[in-house]
Amino acid sequence: MELIKLIKNIFLFIVTCAILYLSTVFLLLQIKAGNIPLIYRMSEVITWKGGNSYQKFKDFDANAKYDIVVLGSSHAYRGYDPRIFKKYGLTLFNLGTSGQSIFNSYYIAKNYIAKNNCDLVLLDIYDGALASDGIESCADLIQNISSDKAAFQMGLHLKNPGAINMLTVRMLNTNSSPMYIDSFYVFNGYSEKRDSVLNTAKYSYTADLKVNPIQLAYLEDLLLYFKQSSINVLMVTHPTPKESNNGNHDQFNEMVSMLSKKYTIPYWDYSYSVVLDTKKDYYDSHHLNQSGVNKFDSVLINDLIKNNYIKFGKQQ
């Protein structure tokens, strides 16, 4: 009897704590300071609902058939313009998101990309994606991704206490409207940026490549998922200003090339092979602006056609 009473008390305690927690989060979402709910002022891991990520997952149609789907970080969603591919008769949807780590790409792929809705995946990859802890990108995606399943998978596997708050706010915000829009969003997941660096950016130099072993393990899981699902995939590193070459890229290139051979998935490295103007074709130290995107995408499309990766379109 004492044991049963103890179990009941523990259960009541847990239920009471849960109710108090949910009530507190709900109130913090309702009470505003400067027209902003307090919850966003009290936690750095709670991201606003809205922006590029919200819009693209709202627009993506899993039942449609795309020639190409792009995965990756801001290098991806600001580097592959569906409008340029459309000129070649190709449908591209860009599922790149801000700071998207390989951890995030894996769960996006598992929930959105299948052989019947995509002919080719372009996985934009660079050293930053492998060094990330994934917290910032999870905060964005858990609030904005359309799939509850994908959001909860990311939250449960993040292994960070903040994920509980992220998921709770998502649930309580299910029927709320986005808090802001991405004014640069134009079409099929792509955001355009026309600003230029103007002055040469400063670059930091470190001796060794930083790799988060969790991200590296997820990269192998992601490549294995594509292979087992018979989804064609191509790993790509988009152009980088020549001033940024500090030797780390050689280490990164060697590591990705080993995985490329292991899973027989091609890796195309455009880091320093495409001649771009650092001041005119980038809007900061490593992101392409629209001028750079126009040049890079044209090179990439022609290479895809030459190597028979795409069935449609015409070489220009």
RODO-111272 format. One record per residue (C-alpha): residue in one letter; x, y, z. Coordinates in Angstrom, 3 decimals. Layout:
<rs>
{'a'; {X; Y; Z}} ...
</rs>
This chain:
<rs>
{'m'; {0.000; 0.000; 0.000}} {'e'; {2.811; 2.375; 0.842}} {'l'; {4.414; 1.707; -2.550}} {'i'; {1.154; 2.430; -4.383}} {'k'; {0.745; 5.657; -2.426}} {'l'; {4.306; 6.677; -3.276}} {'i'; {3.728; 6.004; -6.988}} {'k'; {0.524; 8.067; -6.907}} {'n'; {2.299; 10.959; -5.203}} {'i'; {5.129; 10.865; -7.729}} {'f'; {2.621; 10.801; -10.577}} {'l'; {0.678; 13.746; -9.119}} {'f'; {3.921; 15.664; -8.641}} {'i'; {4.951; 15.095; -12.271}} {'v'; {1.509; 16.100; -13.560}} {'t'; {1.498; 19.236; -11.385}} {'c'; {4.964; 20.239; -12.606}} {'a'; {3.927; 19.687; -16.217}} {'i'; {0.800; 21.812; -15.793}} {'l'; {2.767; 24.588; -14.100}} {'y'; {5.433; 24.471; -16.818}} {'l'; {2.928; 24.606; -19.690}} {'s'; {0.968; 27.362; -17.975}} {'t'; {4.110; 29.420; -17.482}} {'v'; {5.197; 29.069; -21.107}} {'f'; {1.666; 29.901; -22.277}} {'l'; {1.580; 33.069; -20.147}} {'l'; {5.026; 34.128; -21.378}} {'l'; {3.706; 33.803; -24.924}} {'q'; {0.693; 35.986; -24.097}} {'i'; {2.415; 38.697; -22.063}} {'k'; {4.239; 41.137; -24.316}} {'a'; {6.901; 43.776; -23.819}} {'g'; {7.373; 46.140; -26.729}} {'n'; {4.862; 44.012; -28.674}} {'i'; {7.198; 40.986; -28.335}} {'p'; {6.124; 37.991; -26.198}} {'l'; {8.294; 37.700; -23.091}} {'i'; {9.288; 34.134; -23.930}} {'y'; {11.495; 35.436; -26.761}} {'r'; {13.203; 37.944; -24.472}} {'m'; {13.909; 35.340; -21.794}} {'s'; {15.420; 32.553; -23.908}} {'e'; {18.111; 32.646; -26.571}} {'v'; {17.075; 29.266; -27.982}} {'i'; {13.485; 30.254; -28.791}} {'t'; {13.322; 31.590; -32.334}} {'w'; {10.502; 33.607; -33.845}} {'k'; {8.088; 31.833; -36.136}} {'g'; {8.462; 33.103; -39.700}} {'g'; {11.051; 34.049; -42.281}} {'n'; {12.684; 32.032; -45.041}} {'s'; {12.402; 28.665; -43.273}} {'y'; {8.687; 29.055; -42.553}} {'q'; {7.884; 30.151; -46.092}} {'k'; {9.848; 27.439; -47.902}} {'f'; {8.400; 24.516; -45.953}} {'k'; {4.949; 25.991; -46.514}} {'d'; {5.661; 26.140; -50.260}} {'f'; {7.338; 22.734; -50.639}} {'d'; {5.033; 20.107; -52.127}} {'a'; {6.136; 16.576; -51.233}} {'n'; {3.711; 15.204; -53.822}} {'a'; {5.251; 17.208; -56.655}} {'k'; {8.237; 16.047; -58.711}} {'y'; {11.348; 18.229; -58.657}} {'d'; {14.362; 17.748; -60.884}} {'i'; {16.622; 18.979; -58.084}} {'v'; {16.273; 19.543; -54.337}} {'v'; {18.968; 21.464; -52.449}} {'l'; {20.001; 20.827; -48.840}} {'g'; {22.412; 22.852; -46.748}} {'s'; {22.944; 26.030; -44.768}} {'s'; {22.656; 29.672; -45.867}} {'h'; {25.303; 28.869; -48.494}} {'a'; {22.593; 26.696; -50.014}} {'y'; {19.479; 28.825; -49.741}} {'r'; {21.345; 31.909; -50.963}} {'g'; {23.481; 30.071; -53.521}} {'y'; {21.174; 28.045; -55.775}} {'d'; {18.567; 30.132; -57.585}} {'p'; {15.537; 28.159; -58.890}} {'r'; {14.871; 30.926; -61.426}} {'i'; {18.208; 30.272; -63.148}} {'f'; {17.583; 26.520; -63.268}} {'k'; {14.100; 27.186; -64.621}} {'k'; {15.675; 28.894; -67.661}} {'y'; {17.246; 25.535; -68.456}} {'g'; {13.920; 23.763; -68.122}} {'l'; {14.733; 22.442; -64.633}} {'t'; {12.580; 22.581; -61.491}} {'l'; {14.649; 23.148; -58.370}} {'f'; {13.436; 23.553; -54.804}} {'n'; {15.842; 24.939; -52.246}} {'l'; {15.442; 23.384; -48.776}} {'g'; {18.564; 25.073; -47.423}} {'t'; {18.057; 26.944; -44.133}} {'s'; {20.063; 29.287; -41.950}} {'g'; {22.893; 27.433; -40.212}} {'q'; {21.484; 24.061; -41.271}} {'s'; {23.831; 21.400; -39.915}} {'i'; {24.169; 17.871; -41.275}} {'f'; {22.101; 16.735; -38.273}} {'n'; {19.224; 18.892; -39.562}} {'s'; {19.744; 17.893; -43.200}} {'y'; {19.353; 14.237; -42.215}} {'y'; {15.919; 14.708; -40.661}} {'i'; {14.773; 17.012; -43.456}} {'a'; {15.803; 14.403; -46.021}} {'k'; {14.086; 11.573; -44.124}} {'n'; {10.801; 13.481; -43.924}} {'y'; {10.699; 15.407; -47.202}} {'i'; {12.873; 13.791; -49.863}} {'a'; {12.072; 10.495; -51.577}} {'k'; {12.872; 8.880; -54.896}} {'n'; {9.399; 9.666; -56.248}} {'n'; {9.627; 13.449; -55.674}} {'c'; {13.243; 14.198; -56.556}} {'d'; {15.625; 13.209; -59.363}} {'l'; {18.761; 14.692; -57.779}} {'v'; {19.783; 16.094; -54.398}} {'l'; {22.462; 18.769; -54.251}} {'l'; {23.971; 18.598; -50.768}} {'d'; {25.856; 21.857; -50.239}} {'i'; {28.574; 21.103; -47.729}} {'y'; {31.355; 23.127; -46.140}} {'d'; {33.447; 22.967; -42.990}} {'g'; {31.069; 25.141; -40.930}} {'a'; {28.254; 22.603; -41.271}} {'l'; {30.457; 19.892; -39.777}} {'a'; {31.654; 22.066; -36.893}} {'s'; {28.196; 23.177; -35.752}} {'d'; {26.478; 21.954; -32.575}} {'g'; {23.144; 22.288; -34.393}} {'i'; {21.416; 24.268; -31.625}} {'e'; {20.876; 27.497; -33.587}} {'s'; {19.560; 25.710; -36.670}} {'c'; {17.298; 23.457; -34.566}} {'a'; {15.837; 26.530; -32.867}} {'d'; {14.886; 27.888; -36.291}} {'l'; {13.602; 24.645; -37.791}} {'i'; {11.635; 23.418; -34.782}} {'q'; {9.546; 26.601; -34.950}} {'n'; {9.224; 26.736; -38.736}} {'i'; {9.384; 23.300; -40.336}} {'s'; {5.958; 22.067; -41.471}} {'s'; {6.407; 18.463; -40.310}} {'d'; {5.672; 17.839; -36.629}} {'k'; {7.472; 14.518; -36.938}} {'a'; {10.660; 16.156; -38.248}} {'a'; {10.512; 18.850; -35.551}} {'f'; {10.163; 16.303; -32.742}} {'q'; {12.878; 14.074; -34.173}} {'m'; {15.287; 17.005; -34.169}} {'g'; {14.268; 18.067; -30.682}} {'l'; {14.486; 14.612; -29.158}} {'h'; {17.859; 13.833; -30.753}} {'l'; {19.428; 17.236; -30.089}} {'k'; {20.372; 16.205; -26.537}} {'n'; {20.041; 19.747; -25.268}} {'p'; {17.648; 20.782; -22.451}} {'g'; {16.605; 23.829; -24.490}} {'a'; {14.880; 21.524; -26.975}} {'i'; {12.038; 21.037; -24.481}} {'n'; {11.286; 24.770; -24.593}} {'m'; {11.596; 24.821; -28.386}} {'l'; {9.082; 21.999; -28.803}} {'t'; {6.688; 23.393; -26.198}} {'v'; {6.567; 26.791; -27.891}} {'r'; {6.018; 25.072; -31.245}} {'m'; {3.020; 23.165; -29.888}} {'l'; {1.492; 26.240; -28.269}} {'n'; {2.105; 28.288; -31.437}} {'t'; {0.660; 25.748; -33.875}} {'n'; {-2.202; 27.954; -35.042}} {'s'; {-0.431; 31.302; -34.777}} {'s'; {0.577; 33.403; -37.772}} {'p'; {4.254; 34.000; -38.629}} {'m'; {5.768; 36.927; -36.749}} {'y'; {7.762; 38.226; -39.707}} {'i'; {8.515; 37.581; -43.371}} {'d'; {11.776; 37.306; -45.292}} {'s'; {11.687; 40.283; -47.648}} {'f'; {14.396; 38.645; -49.789}} {'y'; {12.396; 35.444; -50.387}} {'v'; {11.534; 35.113; -54.063}} {'f'; {10.738; 31.593; -55.267}} {'n'; {10.967; 27.869; -54.357}} {'g'; {12.914; 28.380; -51.135}} {'y'; {15.438; 30.879; -52.498}} {'s'; {16.320; 34.263; -50.975}} {'e'; {18.060; 36.868; -53.113}} {'k'; {20.802; 39.149; -51.890}} {'r'; {22.236; 41.940; -54.052}} {'d'; {24.522; 43.723; -51.572}} {'s'; {28.277; 43.534; -52.174}} {'v'; {31.258; 43.331; -49.838}} {'l'; {32.763; 46.463; -51.442}} {'n'; {35.747; 46.296; -49.086}} {'t'; {37.750; 43.090; -48.731}} {'a'; {36.474; 41.221; -45.694}} {'k'; {38.775; 40.119; -42.879}} {'y'; {39.339; 36.393; -42.432}} {'s'; {40.270; 34.488; -39.300}} {'y'; {42.863; 31.757; -39.587}} {'t'; {43.027; 28.604; -37.481}} {'a'; {45.541; 25.818; -37.683}} {'d'; {43.239; 22.812; -37.647}} {'l'; {39.880; 21.901; -39.104}} {'k'; {37.175; 21.686; -36.431}} {'v'; {34.761; 18.783; -36.818}} {'n'; {31.916; 17.820; -34.514}} {'p'; {31.943; 13.988; -34.459}} {'i'; {28.140; 13.968; -34.178}} {'q'; {27.815; 15.926; -37.426}} {'l'; {30.316; 13.646; -39.148}} {'a'; {28.343; 10.579; -38.042}} {'y'; {25.125; 12.143; -39.344}} {'l'; {26.810; 12.852; -42.678}} {'e'; {27.470; 9.135; -43.048}} {'d'; {23.876; 8.373; -42.013}} {'l'; {22.596; 10.889; -44.560}} {'l'; {24.674; 9.478; -47.411}} {'l'; {23.613; 5.960; -46.446}} {'y'; {19.943; 7.026; -46.463}} {'f'; {20.310; 8.351; -50.007}} {'k'; {22.051; 5.177; -51.169}} {'q'; {19.498; 2.847; -49.585}} {'s'; {16.619; 4.932; -50.964}} {'s'; {18.141; 4.986; -54.484}} {'i'; {18.149; 8.791; -54.467}} {'n'; {20.787; 10.386; -56.670}} {'v'; {22.912; 12.839; -54.693}} {'l'; {25.845; 15.110; -55.404}} {'m'; {27.897; 16.821; -52.682}} {'v'; {28.897; 20.348; -53.648}} {'t'; {30.996; 23.080; -52.063}} {'h'; {30.176; 26.435; -53.601}} {'p'; {32.766; 29.151; -54.384}} {'t'; {34.661; 30.893; -51.600}} {'p'; {36.755; 34.092; -51.791}} {'k'; {40.365; 33.242; -52.575}} {'e'; {41.460; 35.306; -49.556}} {'s'; {39.821; 32.785; -47.224}} {'n'; {42.101; 29.886; -48.180}} {'n'; {43.967; 29.098; -44.963}} {'g'; {44.827; 25.451; -45.515}} {'n'; {41.840; 24.133; -43.554}} {'h'; {39.945; 23.515; -46.742}} {'d'; {42.499; 20.923; -47.843}} {'q'; {41.787; 18.928; -44.673}} {'f'; {38.042; 19.255; -45.217}} {'n'; {38.370; 18.286; -48.872}} {'e'; {40.357; 15.169; -47.985}} {'m'; {37.799; 14.052; -45.382}} {'v'; {34.775; 14.557; -47.674}} {'s'; {36.598; 12.912; -50.582}} {'m'; {37.116; 9.788; -48.440}} {'l'; {33.365; 9.634; -47.740}} {'s'; {32.686; 10.252; -51.411}} {'k'; {34.681; 7.139; -52.294}} {'k'; {33.234; 5.072; -49.449}} {'y'; {29.623; 5.677; -50.518}} {'t'; {30.347; 6.209; -54.245}} {'i'; {28.691; 9.620; -54.067}} {'p'; {30.432; 12.318; -56.139}} {'y'; {31.863; 15.445; -54.541}} {'w'; {32.357; 18.583; -56.628}} {'d'; {34.485; 21.238; -54.984}} {'y'; {34.059; 24.706; -56.512}} {'s'; {35.709; 26.549; -53.616}} {'y'; {38.486; 28.142; -55.615}} {'s'; {37.871; 26.810; -59.114}} {'v'; {35.256; 29.362; -60.183}} {'v'; {36.743; 32.795; -60.798}} {'l'; {34.644; 35.373; -58.955}} {'d'; {35.289; 38.947; -57.858}} {'t'; {35.521; 39.066; -54.061}} {'k'; {34.191; 42.626; -53.856}} {'k'; {31.445; 42.314; -56.466}} {'d'; {30.215; 38.708; -56.243}} {'y'; {29.936; 38.246; -52.442}} {'y'; {27.827; 40.097; -49.905}} {'d'; {30.070; 39.112; -46.992}} {'s'; {33.167; 36.994; -46.333}} {'h'; {31.656; 33.736; -47.642}} {'h'; {28.109; 34.205; -49.027}} {'l'; {27.445; 34.807; -52.710}} {'n'; {25.313; 37.763; -53.749}} {'q'; {23.064; 37.615; -56.811}} {'s'; {25.935; 38.458; -59.160}} {'g'; {27.971; 35.547; -57.793}} {'v'; {24.964; 33.210; -57.837}} {'n'; {24.295; 33.978; -61.494}} {'k'; {27.867; 33.053; -62.428}} {'f'; {28.193; 29.991; -60.212}} {'d'; {24.807; 28.461; -61.054}} {'s'; {25.485; 28.748; -64.778}} {'v'; {28.786; 26.872; -64.348}} {'l'; {27.153; 24.225; -62.168}} {'i'; {24.228; 23.647; -64.533}} {'n'; {26.512; 23.189; -67.509}} {'d'; {28.628; 20.717; -65.515}} {'l'; {25.487; 18.805; -64.531}} {'i'; {24.441; 18.572; -68.165}} {'k'; {27.916; 17.552; -69.368}} {'n'; {28.097; 14.787; -66.767}} {'n'; {24.557; 13.534; -67.466}} {'y'; {23.224; 14.280; -63.991}} {'i'; {20.117; 15.939; -65.342}} {'k'; {17.828; 14.705; -68.093}} {'f'; {16.300; 17.979; -69.151}} {'g'; {17.480; 21.437; -70.056}} {'k'; {19.842; 22.744; -72.665}} {'q'; {23.449; 23.799; -72.348}} {'q'; {24.100; 27.500; -72.845}} 
</rs>
